[in-house]
């Protein structure tokens, strides 16, 4: 429970401030869904304590954002989300087809 209960946040996995921001929003009660790259899904090796700490309180899915099925799946999540967190370099989200215009078209809130 928290002040953000009922809010849905989509986090496209990255490094730096994005995961920390998603952790704080989760701690405040938001439902955070982390979107990992298919190739980055952990295997049988345990992750480090620091990574586990930042990823707490999240659901996790994996999509290949370099193919249309992965993009469509992400945009379906965006349709129901209150916010999207991504940390791509400038222009990368647009090249993938998940830039601000595409997201606003799916979810004008």
The first five atom37 places (N, CA, C, CB, O) and aatype in JSON, in Angstrom:
{
  "aatype": [20, 20, 20, 20, 20, 20, 20, 20, 20, 20, 20, 20, 20, 20, 20, 20, 20, 20, 20, 20, 20, 20, 20, 20, 20, 20, 20, 20, 20, 20, 20, 20, 20, 20, 20, 20, 20, 20, 20, 20, 20, 20, 20, 20, 20, 20, 20, 20, 20, 20, 20, 20, 20, 20, 20, 20, 20, 20, 20, 20, 20, 20, 20, 20, 20, 20, 20, 20, 20, 20, 20, 20, 20, 20, 20, 20, 20, 20, 20, 20, 20, 20, 20, 20, 20, 20, 20, 20, 20, 20, 20, 20, 20, 20, 20, 20, 20, 20, 20, 20, 20, 20, 20, 20, 20, 20, 20, 20, 20],
  "atom_mask": [
    [1, 1, 1, 1, 1],
    [1, 1, 1, 1, 1],
    [1, 1, 1, 1, 1],
    [1, 1, 1, 1, 1],
    [1, 1, 1, 1, 1],
    [1, 1, 1, 1, 1],
    [1, 1, 1, 1, 1],
    [1, 1, 1, 1, 1],
    [1, 1, 1, 1, 1],
    [1, 1, 1, 1, 1],
    [1, 1, 1, 1, 1],
    [1, 1, 1, 1, 1],
    [1, 1, 1, 1, 1],
    [1, 1, 1, 1, 1],
    [1, 1, 1, 1, 1],
    [1, 1, 1, 1, 1],
    [1, 1, 1, 1, 1],
    [1, 1, 1, 1, 1],
    [1, 1, 1, 1, 1],
    [1, 1, 1, 1, 1],
    [1, 1, 1, 1, 1],
    [1, 1, 1, 1, 1],
    [1, 1, 1, 1, 1],
    [1, 1, 1, 1, 1],
    [1, 1, 1, 1, 1],
    [1, 1, 1, 1, 1],
    [1, 1, 1, 1, 1],
    [1, 1, 1, 1, 1],
    [1, 1, 1, 1, 1],
    [1, 1, 1, 1, 1],
    [1, 1, 1, 1, 1],
    [1, 1, 1, 1, 1],
    [1, 1, 1, 1, 1],
    [1, 1, 1, 1, 1],
    [1, 1, 1, 1, 1],
    [1, 1, 1, 1, 1],
    [1, 1, 1, 1, 1],
    [1, 1, 1, 1, 1],
    [1, 1, 1, 1, 1],
    [1, 1, 1, 1, 1],
    [1, 1, 1, 1, 1],
    [1, 1, 1, 1, 1],
    [1, 1, 1, 1, 1],
    [1, 1, 1, 1, 1],
    [1, 1, 1, 1, 1],
    [1, 1, 1, 1, 1],
    [1, 1, 1, 1, 1],
    [1, 1, 1, 1, 1],
    [1, 1, 1, 1, 1],
    [1, 1, 1, 1, 1],
    [1, 1, 1, 1, 1],
    [1, 1, 1, 1, 1],
    [1, 1, 1, 1, 1],
    [1, 1, 1, 1, 1],
    [1, 1, 1, 1, 1],
    [1, 1, 1, 1, 1],
    [1, 1, 1, 1, 1],
    [1, 1, 1, 1, 1],
    [1, 1, 1, 1, 1],
    [1, 1, 1, 1, 1],
    [1, 1, 1, 1, 1],
    [1, 1, 1, 1, 1],
    [1, 1, 1, 1, 1],
    [1, 1, 1, 1, 1],
    [1, 1, 1, 1, 1],
    [1, 1, 1, 1, 1],
    [1, 1, 1, 1, 1],
    [1, 1, 1, 1, 1],
    [1, 1, 1, 1, 1],
    [1, 1, 1, 1, 1],
    [1, 1, 1, 1, 1],
    [1, 1, 1, 1, 1],
    [1, 1, 1, 1, 1],
    [1, 1, 1, 1, 1],
    [1, 1, 1, 1, 1],
    [1, 1, 1, 1, 1],
    [1, 1, 1, 1, 1],
    [1, 1, 1, 1, 1],
    [1, 1, 1, 1, 1],
    [1, 1, 1, 1, 1],
    [1, 1, 1, 1, 1],
    [1, 1, 1, 1, 1],
    [1, 1, 1, 1, 1],
    [1, 1, 1, 1, 1],
    [1, 1, 1, 1, 1],
    [1, 1, 1, 1, 1],
    [1, 1, 1, 1, 1],
    [1, 1, 1, 1, 1],
    [1, 1, 1, 1, 1],
    [1, 1, 1, 1, 1],
    [1, 1, 1, 1, 1],
    [1, 1, 1, 1, 1],
    [1, 1, 1, 1, 1],
    [1, 1, 1, 1, 1],
    [1, 1, 1, 1, 1],
    [1, 1, 1, 1, 1],
    [1, 1, 1, 1, 1],
    [1, 1, 1, 1, 1],
    [1, 1, 1, 1, 1],
    [1, 1, 1, 1, 1],
    [1, 1, 1, 1, 1],
    [1, 1, 1, 1, 1],
    [1, 1, 1, 1, 1],
    [1, 1, 1, 1, 1],
    [1, 1, 1, 1, 1],
    [1, 1, 1, 1, 1],
    [1, 1, 1, 1, 1],
    [1, 1, 1, 1, 1],
    [1, 1, 1, 1, 1]
  ],
  "atom_positions": [
    [[0.83, -1.18, 0.0], [0.0, 0.0, 0.0], [0.87, 1.24, 0.0], [-0.94, 0.0, 1.2], [1.99, 1.23, 0.52]],
    [[0.36, 2.28, -0.58], [1.09, 3.53, -0.6], [0.34, 4.55, -1.43], [2.5, 3.33, -1.15], [-0.72, 4.24, -1.98]],
    [[0.86, 5.76, -1.54], [0.16, 6.82, -2.25], [0.02, 6.57, -3.76], [0.86, 8.11, -2.02], [-0.82, 7.21, -4.4]],
    [[0.81, 5.68, -4.32], [0.73, 5.4, -5.76], [-0.01, 4.1, -6.07], [2.12, 5.34, -6.35], [0.02, 3.62, -7.2]],
    [[-0.68, 3.54, -5.07], [-1.44, 2.31, -5.3], [-2.46, 2.55, -6.41], [-2.14, 1.83, -4.0], [-3.15, 3.56, -6.42]],
    [[-2.55, 1.6, -7.34], [-3.45, 1.72, -8.47], [-2.81, 2.32, -9.71], [-4.62, 2.55, -8.08], [-3.43, 2.34, -10.77]],
    [[-1.59, 2.79, -9.61], [-0.86, 3.33, -10.76], [-0.01, 2.23, -11.37], [0.02, 4.55, -10.36], [0.57, 1.41, -10.65]],
    [[0.06, 2.22, -12.7], [0.86, 1.2, -13.4], [1.99, 1.89, -14.15], [-0.03, 0.37, -14.38], [1.77, 2.81, -14.93]],
    [[3.21, 1.42, -13.89], [4.41, 1.98, -14.49], [5.1, 0.89, -15.3], [5.37, 2.55, -13.4], [5.27, -0.23, -14.83]],
    [[5.49, 1.23, -16.52], [6.26, 0.31, -17.35], [7.7, 0.82, -17.34], [5.69, 0.22, -18.82], [7.96, 1.98, -17.64]],
    [[8.64, -0.07, -16.99], [10.06, 0.28, -16.99], [10.76, -0.58, -18.02], [10.69, 0.08, -15.57], [10.77, -1.81, -17.92]],
    [[11.36, 0.07, -19.01], [12.2, -0.66, -19.95], [13.57, -0.76, -19.31], [12.25, 0.04, -21.38], [14.22, 0.26, -19.04]],
    [[14.0, -1.98, -19.06], [15.22, -2.23, -18.28], [16.4, -1.44, -18.82], [15.55, -3.71, -18.28], [16.6, -1.32, -20.03]],
    [[17.16, -0.92, -17.9], [18.34, -0.16, -18.24], [19.24, -0.05, -17.03], [17.97, 1.23, -18.78], [19.13, -0.83, -16.08]],
    [[20.13, 0.92, -17.08], [21.02, 1.16, -15.96], [20.89, 2.62, -15.55], [22.5, 0.81, -16.31], [20.31, 3.43, -16.28]],
    [[21.43, 2.94, -14.41], [21.43, 4.33, -13.96], [20.16, 4.71, -13.22], [21.62, 5.24, -15.12], [19.66, 3.94, -12.39]],
    [[19.64, 5.9, -13.51], [18.52, 6.41, -12.72], [17.19, 5.71, -12.97], [18.36, 7.86, -12.99], [16.32, 5.73, -12.1]],
    [[17.0, 5.08, -14.13], [15.72, 4.43, -14.44], [15.33, 3.35, -13.44], [15.78, 3.82, -15.8], [14.24, 3.41, -12.88]],
    [[16.2, 2.36, -13.19], [15.85, 1.33, -12.21], [15.65, 1.89, -10.8], [16.93, 0.27, -12.18], [14.79, 1.4, -10.07]],
    [[16.42, 2.89, -10.44], [16.25, 3.49, -9.11], [14.89, 4.18, -9.01], [17.38, 4.49, -8.8], [14.19, 4.05, -8.01]],
    [[14.53, 4.92, -10.05], [13.23, 5.59, -10.09], [12.1, 4.56, -9.98], [13.08, 6.41, -11.38], [11.15, 4.76, -9.22]],
    [[12.19, 3.48, -10.74], [11.16, 2.44, -10.7], [11.09, 1.79, -9.32], [11.43, 1.37, -11.76], [10.0, 1.46, -8.85]],
    [[12.23, 1.61, -8.67], [12.25, 1.04, -7.32], [11.49, 1.95, -6.35], [13.7, 0.83, -6.83], [10.68, 1.48, -5.55]],
    [[11.75, 3.25, -6.42], [11.08, 4.2, -5.52], [9.58, 4.21, -5.79], [11.67, 5.62, -5.69], [8.79, 4.21, -4.85]],
    [[9.18, 4.23, -7.06], [7.75, 4.22, -7.38], [7.08, 2.94, -6.88], [7.54, 4.36, -8.9], [5.95, 2.98, -6.39]],
    [[7.78, 1.82, -7.0], [7.26, 0.56, -6.46], [7.13, 0.63, -4.95], [8.17, -0.61, -6.86], [6.13, 0.18, -4.39]],
    [[8.14, 1.18, -4.29], [8.09, 1.32, -2.83], [6.9, 2.19, -2.4], [9.39, 1.93, -2.31], [6.37, 2.01, -1.3]],
    [[6.49, 3.12, -3.26], [5.37, 4.0, -2.95], [4.02, 3.4, -3.34], [5.55, 5.33, -3.65], [2.98, 4.05, -3.23]],
    [[4.03, 2.14, -3.81], [2.78, 1.43, -4.06], [2.4, 1.23, -5.5], [1.72, 2.13, -3.41], [1.4, 0.56, -5.77]],
    [[3.15, 1.78, -6.45], [2.82, 1.6, -7.86], [3.1, 0.17, -8.3], [3.61, 2.59, -8.74], [4.0, -0.49, -7.77]],
    [[2.32, -0.3, -9.25], [2.6, -1.59, -9.9], [3.63, -1.3, -10.99], [1.29, -2.27, -10.49], [3.34, -0.57, -11.94]],
    [[4.81, -1.86, -10.86], [5.88, -1.63, -11.83], [6.13, -2.92, -12.6], [7.19, -1.13, -11.14], [6.37, -3.98, -12.01]],
    [[6.07, -2.82, -13.92], [6.36, -3.96, -14.78], [7.66, -3.65, -15.52], [5.18, -4.24, -15.79], [7.73, -2.72, -16.32]],
    [[8.67, -4.44, -15.24], [9.99, -4.26, -15.86], [10.02, -5.07, -17.15], [11.14, -4.7, -14.89], [9.71, -6.26, -17.16]],
    [[10.4, -4.42, -18.24], [10.53, -5.08, -19.54], [12.02, -5.29, -19.81], [9.86, -4.24, -20.68], [12.76, -4.34, -20.06]],
    [[12.44, -6.55, -19.75], [13.83, -6.92, -20.02], [13.98, -7.31, -21.48], [14.28, -8.07, -19.11], [13.02, -7.69, -22.14]],
    [[15.22, -7.21, -21.97], [15.53, -7.77, -23.29], [15.54, -9.29, -23.14], [16.92, -7.24, -23.84], [15.95, -9.81, -22.1]],
    [[15.09, -9.98, -24.15], [15.07, -11.44, -24.09], [16.46, -11.98, -23.81], [14.53, -12.03, -25.41], [16.6, -12.93, -23.03]],
    [[17.48, -11.39, -24.4], [18.85, -11.88, -24.2], [19.39, -11.57, -22.81], [19.76, -11.29, -25.24], [20.42, -12.12, -22.42]],
    [[18.72, -10.69, -22.06], [19.22, -10.29, -20.74], [18.52, -11.01, -19.6], [19.06, -8.81, -20.57], [18.8, -10.74, -18.43]],
    [[17.61, -11.93, -19.91], [16.9, -12.64, -18.85], [17.89, -13.52, -18.1], [15.73, -13.49, -19.43], [18.61, -14.3, -18.72]],
    [[17.93, -13.4, -16.78], [18.9, -14.19, -16.02], [18.7, -15.69, -16.21], [18.8, -13.85, -14.54], [17.58, -16.17, -16.37]],
    [[19.8, -16.4, -16.2], [19.71, -17.86, -16.29], [19.83, -18.43, -14.88], [20.83, -18.44, -17.22], [19.33, -17.84, -13.93]],
    [[20.47, -19.57, -14.75], [20.52, -20.22, -13.44], [21.46, -19.55, -12.46], [20.92, -21.65, -13.61], [21.47, -19.91, -11.28]],
    [[22.26, -18.59, -12.9], [23.2, -17.93, -12.0], [22.48, -16.87, -11.18], [24.36, -17.3, -12.78], [21.68, -16.11, -11.72]],
    [[22.73, -16.82, -9.89], [22.07, -15.81, -9.07], [22.56, -14.41, -9.42], [22.3, -16.09, -7.57], [23.71, -14.23, -9.82]],
    [[21.68, -13.43, -9.27], [22.1, -12.06, -9.52], [22.75, -11.49, -8.26], [20.91, -11.18, -9.96], [22.69, -12.08, -7.19]],
    [[23.36, -10.35, -8.42], [24.06, -9.74, -7.3], [23.07, -9.07, -6.35], [25.1, -8.73, -7.8], [21.98, -8.7, -6.78]],
    [[23.43, -8.91, -5.09], [22.52, -8.28, -4.14], [22.09, -6.88, -4.56], [23.16, -8.21, -2.78], [20.94, -6.5, -4.34]],
    [[22.99, -6.1, -5.15], [22.63, -4.75, -5.58], [21.55, -4.75, -6.64], [23.84, -4.03, -6.09], [20.64, -3.92, -6.61]],
    [[21.66, -5.68, -7.59], [20.65, -5.78, -8.65], [19.32, -6.23, -8.05], [21.1, -6.77, -9.75], [18.27, -5.69, -8.39]],
    [[19.36, -7.21, -7.15], [18.13, -7.67, -6.51], [17.46, -6.54, -5.74], [18.42, -8.83, -5.57], [16.23, -6.42, -5.75]],
    [[18.24, -5.71, -5.08], [17.7, -4.59, -4.32], [16.97, -3.61, -5.23], [18.81, -3.88, -3.55], [15.86, -3.19, -4.93]],
    [[17.59, -3.24, -6.35], [16.96, -2.3, -7.27], [15.72, -2.88, -7.95], [17.95, -1.87, -8.33], [14.82, -2.12, -8.31]],
    [[15.66, -4.19, -8.12], [14.54, -4.81, -8.84], [13.41, -5.26, -7.93], [15.04, -5.98, -9.62], [12.47, -5.91, -8.4]],
    [[13.47, -4.94, -6.68], [12.44, -5.42, -5.75], [11.08, -4.83, -6.09], [12.83, -5.07, -4.31], [10.96, -3.72, -6.61]],
    [[10.05, -5.61, -5.78], [8.69, -5.13, -5.9], [8.17, -5.0, -7.31], [8.57, -3.85, -5.25], [7.18, -4.31, -7.54]],
    [[8.81, -5.65, -8.28], [8.39, -5.51, -9.67], [7.93, -6.84, -10.25], [9.51, -4.95, -10.51], [8.35, -7.92, -9.82]],
    [[7.07, -6.72, -11.24], [6.8, -7.85, -12.12], [7.81, -7.73, -13.24], [5.29, -7.85, -12.66], [8.37, -6.66, -13.47]],
    [[8.06, -8.82, -13.95], [9.06, -8.78, -15.01], [8.58, -9.59, -16.21], [10.4, -9.32, -14.5], [8.06, -10.69, -16.07]],
    [[8.77, -9.01, -17.39], [8.5, -9.7, -18.65], [9.71, -9.48, -19.54], [7.16, -9.17, -19.33], [10.52, -8.59, -19.27]],
    [[9.84, -10.26, -20.58], [10.95, -10.1, -21.52], [10.41, -10.08, -22.94], [12.0, -11.23, -21.34], [9.67, -10.98, -23.35]],
    [[10.78, -9.06, -23.68], [10.38, -8.91, -25.08], [11.62, -8.64, -25.91], [9.33, -7.78, -25.25], [12.59, -8.04, -25.43]],
    [[11.59, -9.09, -27.15], [12.63, -8.74, -28.11], [12.17, -7.47, -28.82], [12.91, -9.91, -29.14], [11.32, -7.53, -29.72]],
    [[12.72, -6.33, -28.44], [12.28, -5.05, -28.99], [12.87, -4.78, -30.37], [12.66, -3.94, -28.05], [12.69, -3.69, -30.92]],
    [[13.56, -5.76, -30.93], [14.09, -5.6, -32.29], [13.21, -6.3, -33.31], [15.51, -6.13, -32.37], [13.54, -6.33, -34.5]],
    [[12.08, -6.86, -32.86], [11.13, -7.42, -33.82], [9.73, -6.88, -33.52], [11.13, -8.98, -33.77], [9.45, -6.43, -32.41]],
    [[8.88, -6.94, -34.52], [7.55, -6.31, -34.41], [6.68, -6.93, -33.32], [6.84, -6.41, -35.73], [5.89, -6.22, -32.7]],
    [[6.79, -8.22, -33.09], [5.98, -8.85, -32.04], [6.33, -8.29, -30.67], [6.16, -10.37, -32.06], [5.45, -8.05, -29.85]],
    [[7.61, -8.1, -30.42], [8.04, -7.52, -29.15], [7.56, -6.09, -28.99], [9.55, -7.57, -29.03], [7.13, -5.69, -27.91]],
    [[7.65, -5.31, -30.07], [7.18, -3.92, -30.04], [5.68, -3.88, -29.78], [7.51, -3.19, -31.37], [5.21, -3.09, -28.96]],
    [[4.92, -4.72, -30.47], [3.46, -4.76, -30.27], [3.12, -5.13, -28.84], [2.81, -5.75, -31.24], [2.2, -4.55, -28.25]],
    [[3.83, -6.09, -28.27], [3.57, -6.5, -26.89], [3.84, -5.35, -25.92], [4.44, -7.72, -26.51], [3.07, -5.12, -25.0]],
    [[4.94, -4.63, -26.13], [5.25, -3.48, -25.27], [4.18, -2.4, -25.41], [6.63, -2.91, -25.61], [3.74, -1.84, -24.41]],
    [[3.77, -2.1, -26.63], [2.75, -1.07, -26.82], [1.41, -1.46, -26.21], [2.57, -0.78, -28.31], [0.65, -0.58, -25.79]],
    [[1.1, -2.75, -26.15], [-0.12, -3.18, -25.44], [-0.02, -2.86, -23.96], [-0.37, -4.7, -25.65], [-1.01, -2.46, -23.34]],
    [[1.16, -3.04, -23.37], [1.36, -2.66, -21.97], [1.22, -1.15, -21.79], [2.74, -3.12, -21.47], [0.62, -0.68, -20.83]],
    [[1.77, -0.39, -22.73], [1.72, 1.07, -22.66], [0.27, 1.56, -22.67], [2.5, 1.7, -23.83], [-0.04, 2.56, -22.02]],
    [[-0.61, 0.88, -23.39], [-2.01, 1.3, -23.47], [-2.67, 1.4, -22.1], [-2.79, 0.33, -24.33], [-3.55, 2.23, -21.9]],
    [[-2.25, 0.57, -21.16], [-2.85, 0.54, -19.82], [-2.01, 1.23, -18.76], [-3.1, -0.88, -19.41], [-2.38, 1.25, -17.59]],
    [[-0.88, 1.8, -19.15], [0.07, 2.34, -18.16], [-0.2, 3.81, -17.85], [1.5, 2.19, -18.67], [-0.8, 4.54, -18.64]],
    [[0.26, 4.21, -16.68], [0.21, 5.61, -16.28], [1.51, 6.33, -16.6], [-0.1, 5.73, -14.79], [1.53, 7.55, -16.73]],
    [[2.6, 5.59, -16.73], [3.9, 6.18, -17.05], [4.82, 5.13, -17.65], [4.55, 6.81, -15.78], [4.65, 3.93, -17.42]],
    [[5.78, 5.6, -18.42], [6.8, 4.74, -19.03], [8.16, 5.31, -18.65], [6.63, 4.65, -20.59], [8.41, 6.5, -18.83]],
    [[9.03, 4.45, -18.14], [10.4, 4.84, -17.82], [11.32, 4.14, -18.82], [10.78, 4.48, -16.34], [11.29, 2.91, -18.93]],
    [[12.13, 4.91, -19.53], [13.13, 4.34, -20.44], [14.37, 5.2, -20.39], [12.58, 4.22, -21.89], [14.29, 6.41, -20.13]],
    [[15.5, 4.6, -20.62], [16.75, 5.32, -20.55], [17.6, 5.17, -21.79], [17.53, 4.87, -19.36], [18.83, 5.15, -21.72]],
    [[16.94, 5.05, -22.94], [17.69, 4.9, -24.19], [18.44, 6.19, -24.54], [16.74, 4.52, -25.34], [18.09, 7.27, -24.08]],
    [[19.47, 6.05, -25.35], [20.13, 7.23, -25.9], [19.14, 7.95, -26.81], [21.44, 6.83, -26.69], [18.18, 7.34, -27.29]],
    [[19.35, 9.25, -27.05], [18.43, 10.01, -27.9], [18.24, 9.33, -29.26], [18.94, 11.43, -28.1], [19.21, 8.96, -29.93]],
    [[16.99, 9.19, -29.66], [16.64, 8.63, -30.96], [16.44, 7.13, -30.99], [17.67, 8.98, -31.91], [15.85, 6.62, -31.95]],
    [[16.9, 6.4, -29.99], [16.79, 4.94, -30.02], [15.33, 4.5, -29.9], [17.62, 4.31, -28.87], [14.88, 3.65, -30.67]],
    [[14.58, 5.06, -28.97], [13.17, 4.68, -28.8], [12.39, 4.94, -30.09], [12.53, 5.44, -27.62], [11.56, 4.13, -30.5]],
    [[12.66, 6.07, -30.73], [11.97, 6.39, -31.98], [12.33, 5.38, -33.07], [12.34, 7.82, -32.44], [11.45, 4.94, -33.81]],
    [[13.6, 5.01, -33.17], [14.01, 4.02, -34.18], [13.37, 2.66, -33.94], [15.53, 3.86, -34.18], [13.06, 1.93, -34.88]],
    [[13.15, 2.32, -32.67], [12.52, 1.04, -32.34], [11.0, 1.08, -32.57], [12.81, 0.67, -30.89], [10.36, 0.03, -32.62]],
    [[10.43, 2.27, -32.7], [8.98, 2.39, -32.87], [8.24, 2.51, -31.55], [8.46, 1.21, -33.62], [7.04, 2.25, -31.49]],
    [[8.96, 2.92, -30.49], [8.32, 3.07, -29.18], [8.6, 4.45, -28.59], [8.8, 1.97, -28.21], [8.66, 4.62, -27.37]],
    [[8.78, 5.43, -29.47], [9.05, 6.79, -29.03], [7.81, 7.45, -28.46], [9.6, 7.61, -30.17], [6.74, 6.84, -28.42]],
    [[7.94, 8.7, -28.04], [6.82, 9.41, -27.43], [5.58, 9.48, -28.32], [7.24, 10.8, -27.05], [4.46, 9.34, -27.83]],
    [[5.76, 9.7, -29.62], [4.6, 9.82, -30.5], [3.81, 8.51, -30.56], [5.04, 10.22, -31.91], [2.58, 8.51, -30.48]],
    [[4.52, 7.4, -30.69], [3.84, 6.1, -30.75], [3.14, 5.79, -29.44], [4.85, 4.98, -31.09], [2.02, 5.26, -29.43]],
    [[3.78, 6.11, -28.34], [3.18, 5.84, -27.03], [1.97, 6.73, -26.78], [4.21, 6.04, -25.91], [0.95, 6.27, -26.26]],
    [[2.07, 8.01, -27.15], [0.93, 8.92, -26.97], [-0.24, 8.54, -27.87], [1.35, 10.36, -27.27], [-1.4, 8.72, -27.49]],
    [[0.05, 8.01, -29.04], [-1.01, 7.55, -29.93], [-1.79, 6.4, -29.29], [-0.42, 7.1, -31.29], [-3.01, 6.32, -29.43]],
    [[-1.1, 5.52, -28.58], [-1.72, 4.38, -27.91], [-2.36, 4.75, -26.59], [-0.7, 3.29, -27.69], [-3.35, 4.15, -26.17]],
    [[-1.79, 5.76, -25.92], [-2.26, 6.12, -24.58], [-2.12, 7.64, -24.41], [-1.45, 5.36, -23.47], [-1.07, 8.12, -23.98]],
    [[-3.17, 8.4, -24.73], [-3.07, 9.86, -24.67], [-3.12, 10.46, -23.26], [-4.16, 10.45, -25.47], [-3.03, 11.67, -23.12]],
    [[-3.25, 9.62, -22.23], [-3.32, 10.17, -20.86], [-2.06, 10.87, -20.48], [-3.62, 9.09, -19.86], [-1.95, 11.38, -19.37]]
  ]
}
